[in-house]
Amino acid sequence: MLNIREISELEKIRTPFYHYDMDLLDATLVSLTESAARHGIEVHYAVKANADERILKAISAKGIGADCVSGNEVLCAIRCGFPPEKTVFAGAGKTDEEIIHALEADIFAFNCESLQELKVLDALAGRLGVRAKVSLRINPNIDAHTHKYVTTGLYENKFGISAHDFDSAIILLRDCGNIDFNGLHFHVGSQITDVKEVFSLECRRASEVVEYFESAGFAVQNIDLGGGLGVDYENPDDAILPDFGLWFDTIDRHLKRRSGQRIHVEPGRSVVAQCGTLFTKVLYVKGGDTKTFLIVDAGMNDLIRPALYGAYHSIENVSASHRGASGEQVYDIVGPVCESSDVWGAGRVLPASVRGDLIAIRTAGAYGQVMSMRYNLRDCAGTVYSDRIGDAVTAVPPVAVSE
Ligand code: LLP
């Protein structure tokens, strides 16, 4: 909850902007690293969730590793302090150039997603005269009970190597002269809220696959269980810190762990979602025939989740209490982009709102700014850190007109 002083400071800043609560990020990281240490689990932050350099530096400073899905993410992670020996690289479509850069950086592991990629990794490592450390990303055919677009562990998805290819992978691994087999990798989806059910299934399936590879003579030294822990978009203040303990307890209970075997996870969303808020201002209050629109100055180009996935984000009018507004109203809160899907929330109840009010779109720290674009040639939203509010660009106050 923001106090009056913070609200007046934020109201002076040019909108739209992403605001990152650096104290909350730190508290989340402390909770994550302490919980992981208690369970003997190694963490690699999924850079794709938020690649802001200050955020990456805050995360790497805690000794956490990086999970990357492009050559540029690998380079950016290393530049921001993640050690190559704690960096993993997944992705179904790694280019030769990306593989070469990551081989040169000597990363911890490539999470290899297909038989053909295995051959390419072997050939490129041979050409450079280096060893490629490779984990196989397994497609465990598990339903993560989440949105279709963020489900990754079913056979209908493009990710990972399926059971019918295990024997061919084993033969190929024996033939590849330039590959060191590092272990197995799994990731079944994102925004998983059935934590016990989905992750216990993932762990039991992982244990079976580990046994299969061990029986073929491969020591599985590393098991990477991917990311996916969900956050509370409906009530961000109630569950401001994710339940990392529940996730790791579930792993402890359901994964058969050999002594000396290293267990890894790759959380993205749960690390950064709640520390980010997209702030926007009301441009127009427009009464329609059947509804009232609040037209704000942030659009789907700034945060595409509602338009792309129909995702829910909690929306608050932070100026209303400050102004002493009375009464509530139902609004369709929409952006300025020329697309009818540019809707932040339909039928939302907010305090009676006026032009110039500051609106907070919550839980925007993950897959927000990093997925933004410049459609309609709009300017990119600014970035404001809670510990550097003074650096923010000041707004030109909106011209006053009658309601
Ligand atoms: N590891 C791998 C291999 C992944 O593909 C992902 C996410 C993660 C880890 C991190 O998962 P997380 O802990 O963040 O759930 N843009 C979508 C989410 C896409 C997730 C892609 N992969 C959204 O806004 O909901």
Boltz pocket constraint, residues with backbone or C-beta under 6 A from the ligand:
constraints:
  - pocket:
      binder: B
      contacts: [[A, 46], [A, 48], [A, 49], [A, 67], [A, 90], [A, 149], [A, 150], [A, 152], [A, 187], [A, 189], [A, 190], [A, 191], [A, 226], [A, 227], [A, 228], [A, 229], [A, 266], [A, 267], [A, 268], [A, 269], [A, 270], [A, 305], [A, 309], [A, 366], [A, 367]]
      max_distance: 6.0
